């Protein structure tokens, strides 16, 4: 690959990294950064793994060298080399003043494969990310390394399963799910399927003006029939690259759910589609619980009410699924509705930040539901919230303009990793 190519190599790490406890008096983690945006991304992206506290200082790598000449080396060191004239030489100088078992993570502005190789292979840093970094990029690529795990295997080509669940009935979870799928499949031009597993009361297909078919029930009752060809024939096209997989059965009828049906179906869908957006209600049924556990990212939708705050806390306490590397994404819908709580009060009660806030737009939502189209088609606050949610959950940069703006930009700072200590 020629000099100047972007960093898009597939990650090949397959084993977890051993943690080195070191001396008890060493700081857990110190970061040296140059700007407030990077500082905010680090604080938010590492909030779940920085149990011993995250000490963030300004000044970049020069400040790191000066500070570590006089103090003990932390177990994890994050350095910002943006704006440095000779970053490789500076990193070499840094290695002279640190202990050899330190885990070094680097942030910079050079998006070049040779530079990446030199930092990770030549100097032994565990990871290198280019600016601008977001909370989610930090959480995805830095957080696992800090706690001693290999980052999640990901080629950046999609196949992500996103579950959208309302913490209470009527909070707008289906509307959020439908508009998120619409954005992926039509605005961003990615192969997307909107999955509505609620065979009795699901409305996702109706909101997209699409018919429900018998395929979903067959997949639930007989997983041996499910493969890529089956889901391709069962999913109904909507527009662009968006499809819907939904069913409808009589209220008195109960499909015979097989225990491995959810895993088989989601596996087949993720091989066929870049994004699987599942509108998963939380009811005591093994199908819904399996889909929550098997998704890559849970999305919780709530309203600004005290009851939703209580239930959101209960949902956040659920154990994470095997493919989930971070907490659920929290969407605050209908912000500003009469009598609703403020965003600040909700964040104080949840003890975490709201990830996406969508303003109260009852007329726009009602009109869109009547017409069978996405609320986010209009240039309003709802659209902005959906675009923010798409960027947050997809781990790629989806351009607002979709097809008109060109192909969606991919950002994967991955590569062949050298699993050696910092030398």
Secondary structure, 3 states (H helix, E strand, C coil): CCCCCCCECCCCCCCCCCCCCCCCCCCCEEEEECCHHHHHHHHHHCCCCCCCCCEEEECHHHHHHHHHCCCCCCCEEEEECCCCCCHHHHHHHHHCCCCCCCEEEEEECCCCHHHHHHHHHHCCCCEEEECCCCHHHHHHHCHHHHCCCCCCCCCCCCCEEEEEEECCCCCCHHHHHHHHHHHHHHHCCCCEEEEECCCCCCCHHHHCCCCCCCHHHHHHHCHHHCCHHHHHHHCEEEECCEEEEECCCCCCCCCCCCCCHHHHHHHHHHHHCCEEEEECCCCCCHHHHHHHHHCCEEEEEEECCHHHHHHHHHHHCCCCCCCCCCCCEEEEEEECCCCCCCHHHHHHHHCCCCCEEEECCHHHHHHHHHHCCCHHHCCCHHHHHHHHHHHHHHCCECCCCHHHHCCCECCCCECCCCCCCCC
